[in-house]
Amino acid sequence: MDIARLALAVLQVYTWVIVARVILSWVNPNPRNELLLWVIRLTEPVLGPLRRLVPFGGLDLSPLLAWLLIQLLMRLIAQAGA
C-alpha cells in the first residue's frame, strides 16, 4: 500500500469520525460516555480552529467546512498519486 492510498484511507475514516460527532451531537448522549469523549478528542483539533476561524453565530458549520476541506485534500492526493 503506497503513502497516497494510506493517506486517503485515513482521511476517509476521519470523515466518518466527524459524521459520528455530528450524529452524537443530535442525540445528546451522556457527557461521560467513552465513545463520545473519544470522538471529541479526535475531532476537536480540527473542528475547534475552524469554529474560531469562521464563526456562524449559534450555528456550528465547522463539521461541514472540515468535510469540504478533507474532500479537497483527498482530491489533491488522488491527483498527485495518479
Backbone torsions as a table, in degrees:
resi	resn	phi	psi	omega
1	MET	NA	125.1	-179.1
2	ASP	-83.5	170.5	-175.3
3	ILE	-62.1	-40.7	-178.4
4	ALA	-62.7	-44.3	179.9
5	ARG	-66.2	-38.2	177.3
6	LEU	-64.6	-44.0	178.4
7	ALA	-61.8	-41.7	178.5
8	LEU	-63.7	-40.7	179.3
9	ALA	-64.9	-43.1	179.3
10	VAL	-63.7	-43.3	179.0
11	LEU	-65.1	-36.2	178.2
12	GLN	-65.9	-43.0	177.6
13	VAL	-63.7	-41.9	179.7
14	TYR	-62.7	-36.6	175.9
15	THR	-58.9	-42.3	179.7
16	TRP	-69.3	-31.4	175.9
17	VAL	-66.4	-38.9	175.9
18	ILE	-64.2	-42.0	176.8
19	VAL	-60.8	-41.5	178.1
20	ALA	-61.1	-40.1	179.2
21	ARG	-63.7	-41.7	178.8
22	VAL	-62.0	-46.8	-179.3
23	ILE	-63.9	-42.2	178.6
24	LEU	-63.7	-31.3	178.7
25	SER	-69.8	-25.4	178.5
26	TRP	-75.6	-34.3	-174.5
27	VAL	-91.9	-9.7	176.1
28	ASN	52.8	67.0	-179.0
29	PRO	-75.9	175.2	176.1
30	ASN	-57.0	126.9	-177.0
31	PRO	-64.1	-14.8	177.4
32	ARG	-96.2	6.3	179.5
33	ASN	-63.8	128.1	-176.7
34	GLU	-61.8	-39.2	178.7
35	LEU	-62.3	-45.6	179.0
36	LEU	-61.2	-45.8	-179.6
37	LEU	-63.5	-38.5	178.2
38	TRP	-63.5	-46.1	-179.8
39	VAL	-64.3	-40.9	179.1
40	ILE	-64.6	-44.1	179.8
41	ARG	-61.9	-34.3	-179.7
42	LEU	-76.9	-35.0	-172.5
43	THR	-96.2	-24.9	-174.4
44	GLU	-62.4	-34.1	177.3
45	PRO	-60.4	-23.1	177.6
46	VAL	-97.5	-47.0	-174.7
47	LEU	-71.6	-35.8	-179.1
48	GLY	-58.1	-54.2	178.6
49	PRO	-62.6	-36.1	178.1
50	LEU	-65.7	-38.1	179.3
51	ARG	-63.0	-40.1	179.2
52	ARG	-74.8	-32.5	-178.3
53	LEU	-69.4	-42.2	-175.9
54	VAL	-128.2	82.4	180.0
55	PRO	-74.3	136.1	179.4
56	PHE	-120.8	34.0	-178.9
57	GLY	68.8	-127.2	-178.5
58	GLY	-83.6	-5.4	-177.3
59	LEU	-101.7	120.6	-179.3
60	ASP	-93.3	103.0	178.7
61	LEU	-101.2	11.1	-178.9
62	SER	-61.5	-36.2	176.2
63	PRO	-63.2	-38.1	178.3
64	LEU	-66.2	-44.1	178.3
65	LEU	-63.8	-41.2	177.3
66	ALA	-62.5	-42.9	179.5
67	TRP	-60.7	-44.7	179.4
68	LEU	-62.5	-42.7	179.1
69	LEU	-65.8	-39.0	177.7
70	ILE	-65.7	-41.1	178.4
71	GLN	-62.8	-41.0	176.9
72	LEU	-62.4	-45.9	178.6
73	LEU	-61.9	-40.2	178.9
74	MET	-64.0	-39.1	177.5
75	ARG	-65.5	-42.0	179.1
76	LEU	-63.5	-41.5	178.5
77	ILE	-65.9	-42.9	-179.2
78	ALA	-63.7	-40.7	178.8
79	GLN	-67.7	-38.3	179.6
80	ALA	-70.3	-31.6	-179.3
81	GLY	-82.6	-14.5	-176.2
82	ALA	-79.7	NA	NA
